[in-house]
Amino acid sequence: MDLYDVIHRRRDVRAQFTGEPVPDEALHRVLTAAHAAPSVGYSQPWDFVVVRDADTRRRFHEHVRTERDVFAATLEGEAAERFARIKIDGVLESTLSIVVTHDQSRGGPAVLGRHAIADTGLYSTCLAIQNLWLAATAEGLGVGWVSFYREPWLADLLGIPAGIRPVAWLCLGPVTHFETVPDLARHGWRQARPLAEAIHHDRWTPRG
């Protein structure tokens, strides 16, 4: 696949994991691509916790289900019905998980390029996640980003030190296929926004 194919083929995978092994060489290539992401002040504020332990994943899955129920309780009517049909995680079905963390103090106290916008450090970690996701897709591996968790709870589960943020729990593994249409669009939760609506020229243009 060329770069554009990978970008458009990438999906947030939840239900298509096979559970088959991820070759060590492929995992290393994926993590190497993530570690090659650009970062403000060359701070490289990320770390990667590779989670294979079944009990740890089971405990996290239980926490995710609890948080799903909390969110579901805020919905009514058609929104509640749509959400009930959506599978939100592949924690137990995927081969392994990678938790990406962010260390805002990395490279400090003076991080070149971060003096005016503190969040550029966090943006850098998100770029590493995108690199990981695209590299995994190129390897034929699915990735699912699980965000139904409380950061302090996950930090305690994995022994993450104070001051380090667990930004993403990513399920990773071989898949039966990549859906041609994103899950949330297929289930009617939200449809794609046309590119034309996102482009402005010279100044912000209000949309009707």
C-alpha positions as a Markdown table, in Angstrom:
| # | Residue | x | y | z |
|---|---|---|---|---|
| 1 | Met | 0.0 | 0.0 | 0.0 |
| 2 | Asp | 1.2 | 3.5 | -0.7 |
| 3 | Leu | 0.8 | 6.2 | 1.9 |
| 4 | Tyr | -2.6 | 7.5 | 0.7 |
| 5 | Asp | -4.0 | 4.0 | 0.6 |
| 6 | Val | -2.9 | 3.4 | 4.2 |
| 7 | Ile | -4.4 | 6.7 | 5.3 |
| 8 | His | -7.8 | 6.0 | 3.8 |
| 9 | Arg | -7.8 | 2.3 | 4.7 |
| 10 | Arg | -7.1 | 2.9 | 8.4 |
| 11 | Arg | -10.0 | 2.2 | 10.7 |
| 12 | Asp | -10.8 | 2.2 | 14.4 |
| 13 | Val | -11.1 | -1.5 | 14.8 |
| 14 | Arg | -13.4 | -3.1 | 17.4 |
| 15 | Ala | -15.0 | -6.3 | 16.1 |
| 16 | Gln | -12.7 | -7.7 | 13.5 |
| 17 | Phe | -9.7 | -8.9 | 15.6 |
| 18 | Thr | -8.7 | -12.6 | 15.1 |
| 19 | Gly | -6.5 | -12.9 | 18.2 |
| 20 | Glu | -3.7 | -14.4 | 16.1 |
| 21 | Pro | -0.1 | -13.6 | 17.1 |
| 22 | Val | 1.6 | -10.4 | 16.1 |
| 23 | Pro | 5.1 | -11.2 | 14.8 |
| 24 | Asp | 7.8 | -9.6 | 17.0 |
| 25 | Glu | 9.4 | -8.1 | 13.9 |
| 26 | Ala | 6.1 | -6.4 | 12.9 |
| 27 | Leu | 5.6 | -5.0 | 16.4 |
| 28 | His | 9.1 | -3.6 | 16.4 |
| 29 | Arg | 8.5 | -1.9 | 13.1 |
| 30 | Val | 5.2 | -0.4 | 14.3 |
| 31 | Leu | 6.8 | 0.9 | 17.5 |
| 32 | Thr | 9.8 | 2.2 | 15.6 |
| 33 | Ala | 7.5 | 4.2 | 13.3 |
| 34 | Ala | 5.7 | 5.6 | 16.4 |
| 35 | His | 9.0 | 6.6 | 17.9 |
| 36 | Ala | 10.0 | 8.4 | 14.7 |
| 37 | Ala | 7.2 | 10.9 | 15.0 |
| 38 | Pro | 8.1 | 14.6 | 15.1 |
| 39 | Ser | 8.0 | 16.2 | 18.6 |
| 40 | Val | 8.3 | 19.7 | 19.9 |
| 41 | Gly | 11.9 | 20.5 | 20.9 |
| 42 | Tyr | 12.8 | 16.9 | 20.0 |
| 43 | Ser | 11.4 | 16.1 | 23.4 |
| 44 | Gln | 9.9 | 12.7 | 22.4 |
| 45 | Pro | 7.5 | 12.8 | 25.4 |
| 46 | Trp | 5.9 | 9.4 | 24.8 |
| 47 | Asp | 6.4 | 5.9 | 26.2 |
| 48 | Phe | 4.8 | 2.7 | 25.1 |
| 49 | Val | 3.5 | 0.0 | 27.6 |
| 50 | Val | 3.0 | -3.2 | 25.7 |
| 51 | Val | 0.2 | -5.1 | 27.6 |
| 52 | Arg | -0.1 | -8.9 | 27.0 |
| 53 | Asp | -1.1 | -10.1 | 30.4 |
| 54 | Ala | -4.6 | -11.5 | 30.3 |
| 55 | Asp | -5.6 | -10.5 | 33.8 |
| 56 | Thr | -4.6 | -6.9 | 33.3 |
| 57 | Arg | -6.6 | -6.8 | 30.1 |
| 58 | Arg | -9.6 | -8.4 | 31.8 |
| 59 | Arg | -9.5 | -5.9 | 34.6 |
| 60 | Phe | -9.2 | -3.0 | 32.1 |
| 61 | His | -12.1 | -4.4 | 30.1 |
| 62 | Glu | -14.3 | -4.5 | 33.2 |
| 63 | His | -13.5 | -0.8 | 33.9 |
| 64 | Val | -14.3 | 0.1 | 30.3 |
| 65 | Arg | -17.7 | -1.6 | 30.5 |
| 66 | Thr | -18.5 | 0.3 | 33.7 |
| 67 | Glu | -17.6 | 3.6 | 32.0 |
| 68 | Arg | -19.6 | 2.6 | 28.9 |
| 69 | Asp | -22.7 | 2.2 | 31.2 |
| 70 | Val | -22.0 | 5.6 | 32.7 |
| 71 | Phe | -22.0 | 7.2 | 29.3 |
| 72 | Ala | -25.0 | 5.2 | 28.1 |
| 73 | Ala | -27.0 | 6.5 | 31.1 |
| 74 | Thr | -26.7 | 10.1 | 29.6 |
| 75 | Leu | -28.4 | 9.1 | 26.4 |
| 76 | Glu | -32.0 | 9.0 | 25.5 |
| 77 | Gly | -34.2 | 7.8 | 22.6 |
| 78 | Glu | -32.6 | 7.1 | 19.2 |
| 79 | Ala | -29.1 | 8.1 | 20.5 |
| 80 | Ala | -29.4 | 5.4 | 23.2 |
| 81 | Glu | -30.5 | 2.8 | 20.7 |
| 82 | Arg | -27.7 | 3.6 | 18.3 |
| 83 | Phe | -25.1 | 3.5 | 21.0 |
| 84 | Ala | -26.4 | 0.1 | 22.3 |
| 85 | Arg | -25.6 | -1.4 | 18.9 |
| 86 | Ile | -22.0 | -0.1 | 18.8 |
| 87 | Lys | -19.1 | -2.3 | 20.1 |
| 88 | Ile | -16.7 | 0.1 | 21.7 |
| 89 | Asp | -13.7 | -2.0 | 22.4 |
| 90 | Gly | -11.7 | -5.1 | 21.3 |
| 91 | Val | -9.6 | -5.4 | 24.5 |
| 92 | Leu | -10.2 | -9.1 | 25.0 |
| 93 | Glu | -10.3 | -10.1 | 21.3 |
| 94 | Ser | -7.2 | -8.3 | 20.2 |
| 95 | Thr | -3.7 | -9.9 | 20.4 |
| 96 | Leu | -2.2 | -7.3 | 22.7 |
| 97 | Ser | -2.6 | -3.7 | 23.7 |
| 98 | Ile | -0.2 | -0.7 | 23.7 |
| 99 | Val | -0.8 | 2.1 | 26.2 |
| 100 | Val | 0.8 | 5.3 | 25.0 |
| 101 | Thr | 1.8 | 7.8 | 27.7 |
| 102 | His | 2.8 | 11.4 | 27.8 |
| 103 | Asp | 5.5 | 13.0 | 30.0 |
| 104 | Gln | 5.1 | 16.8 | 29.9 |
| 105 | Ser | 8.4 | 17.2 | 31.7 |
| 106 | Arg | 10.4 | 15.3 | 29.1 |
| 107 | Gly | 13.1 | 17.6 | 27.6 |
| 108 | Gly | 12.4 | 20.3 | 30.1 |
| 109 | Pro | 12.4 | 22.7 | 31.8 |
| 110 | Ala | 13.0 | 24.7 | 28.6 |
| 111 | Val | 11.4 | 22.9 | 25.7 |
| 112 | Leu | 12.2 | 24.6 | 22.4 |
| 113 | Gly | 9.0 | 25.6 | 20.7 |
| 114 | Arg | 6.7 | 25.0 | 23.7 |
| 115 | His | 6.9 | 28.3 | 25.6 |
| 116 | Ala | 3.8 | 29.8 | 24.1 |
| 117 | Ile | 1.7 | 26.7 | 23.6 |
| 118 | Ala | 2.0 | 24.1 | 26.3 |
| 119 | Asp | -0.1 | 21.5 | 24.5 |
| 120 | Thr | 2.4 | 21.1 | 21.7 |
| 121 | Gly | 4.0 | 18.4 | 23.9 |
| 122 | Leu | 0.7 | 16.5 | 24.0 |
| 123 | Tyr | 0.2 | 17.1 | 20.3 |
| 124 | Ser | 3.6 | 15.4 | 19.8 |
| 125 | Thr | 2.4 | 12.3 | 21.6 |
| 126 | Cys | -0.7 | 12.2 | 19.4 |
| 127 | Leu | 1.6 | 12.3 | 16.3 |
| 128 | Ala | 3.3 | 9.2 | 17.6 |
| 129 | Ile | -0.1 | 7.5 | 18.0 |
| 130 | Gln | -0.9 | 8.4 | 14.4 |
| 131 | Asn | 2.4 | 7.0 | 13.2 |
| 132 | Leu | 1.8 | 3.8 | 15.1 |
| 133 | Trp | -1.7 | 3.5 | 13.6 |
| 134 | Leu | -0.6 | 4.0 | 10.0 |
| 135 | Ala | 2.3 | 1.7 | 10.4 |
| 136 | Ala | 0.0 | -1.0 | 11.9 |
| 137 | Thr | -2.4 | -0.6 | 9.0 |
| 138 | Ala | 0.5 | -1.0 | 6.5 |
| 139 | Glu | 1.4 | -4.2 | 8.3 |
| 140 | Gly | -2.2 | -5.5 | 7.9 |
| 141 | Leu | -2.8 | -5.1 | 11.7 |
| 142 | Gly | -5.9 | -3.4 | 13.2 |
| 143 | Val | -5.8 | -0.8 | 15.9 |
| 144 | Gly | -8.7 | 0.2 | 18.2 |
| 145 | Trp | -8.4 | 3.3 | 20.4 |
| 146 | Val | -10.2 | 2.8 | 23.7 |
| 147 | Ser | -11.1 | 6.0 | 25.5 |
| 148 | Phe | -13.7 | 4.8 | 28.0 |
| 149 | Tyr | -11.4 | 4.9 | 31.0 |
| 150 | Arg | -10.4 | 7.2 | 33.9 |
| 151 | Glu | -6.7 | 8.2 | 33.7 |
| 152 | Pro | -6.0 | 7.8 | 37.4 |
| 153 | Trp | -7.5 | 4.3 | 37.4 |
| 154 | Leu | -5.4 | 3.2 | 34.4 |
| 155 | Ala | -2.3 | 4.8 | 35.9 |
| 156 | Asp | -2.8 | 2.7 | 39.0 |
| 157 | Leu | -3.4 | -0.5 | 37.1 |
| 158 | Leu | -0.2 | -0.2 | 35.1 |
| 159 | Gly | 2.0 | 1.4 | 37.8 |
| 160 | Ile | 2.4 | 4.6 | 35.8 |
| 161 | Pro | 4.2 | 7.3 | 37.8 |
| 162 | Ala | 2.6 | 10.5 | 39.0 |
| 163 | Gly | 2.8 | 13.2 | 36.3 |
| 164 | Ile | 2.7 | 10.7 | 33.4 |
| 165 | Arg | -0.6 | 10.7 | 31.5 |
| 166 | Pro | -1.9 | 7.5 | 29.9 |
| 167 | Val | -3.1 | 9.1 | 26.6 |
| 168 | Ala | -4.3 | 6.1 | 24.7 |
| 169 | Trp | -5.1 | 2.4 | 25.2 |
| 170 | Leu | -4.6 | 0.9 | 21.7 |
| 171 | Cys | -5.8 | -2.6 | 20.9 |
| 172 | Leu | -3.6 | -4.2 | 18.3 |
| 173 | Gly | -3.7 | -7.4 | 16.3 |
| 174 | Pro | -4.4 | -9.2 | 13.0 |
| 175 | Val | -8.0 | -8.6 | 11.7 |
| 176 | Thr | -10.3 | -10.5 | 9.3 |
| 177 | His | -10.7 | -7.3 | 7.3 |
| 178 | Phe | -10.9 | -3.5 | 7.4 |
| 179 | Glu | -14.4 | -2.1 | 7.0 |
| 180 | Thr | -14.8 | 0.2 | 4.0 |
| 181 | Val | -17.0 | 2.5 | 6.1 |
| 182 | Pro | -16.0 | 3.6 | 9.6 |
| 183 | Asp | -18.1 | 1.9 | 12.4 |
| 184 | Leu | -19.7 | 5.1 | 13.7 |
| 185 | Ala | -20.9 | 6.0 | 10.2 |
| 186 | Arg | -22.1 | 2.5 | 9.5 |
| 187 | His | -24.1 | 2.5 | 12.8 |
| 188 | Gly | -25.6 | 5.9 | 12.1 |
| 189 | Trp | -23.9 | 7.7 | 15.0 |
| 190 | Arg | -22.3 | 10.4 | 12.9 |
| 191 | Gln | -21.5 | 10.8 | 9.2 |
| 192 | Ala | -18.4 | 12.2 | 7.6 |
| 193 | Arg | -18.0 | 15.9 | 7.2 |
| 194 | Pro | -17.2 | 17.1 | 3.7 |
| 195 | Leu | -13.7 | 18.4 | 3.2 |
| 196 | Ala | -15.1 | 21.6 | 1.6 |
| 197 | Glu | -16.8 | 22.5 | 5.0 |
| 198 | Ala | -13.4 | 22.3 | 6.7 |
| 199 | Ile | -11.4 | 24.6 | 4.4 |
| 200 | His | -11.2 | 28.4 | 4.9 |
| 201 | His | -9.2 | 30.9 | 2.9 |
| 202 | Asp | -7.2 | 33.6 | 4.6 |
| 203 | Arg | -9.8 | 34.2 | 7.3 |
| 204 | Trp | -12.3 | 32.0 | 9.2 |
| 205 | Thr | -15.5 | 31.8 | 7.2 |
| 206 | Pro | -18.8 | 31.2 | 9.1 |
| 207 | Arg | -20.8 | 28.3 | 7.8 |
| 208 | Gly | -24.5 | 28.6 | 7.2 |
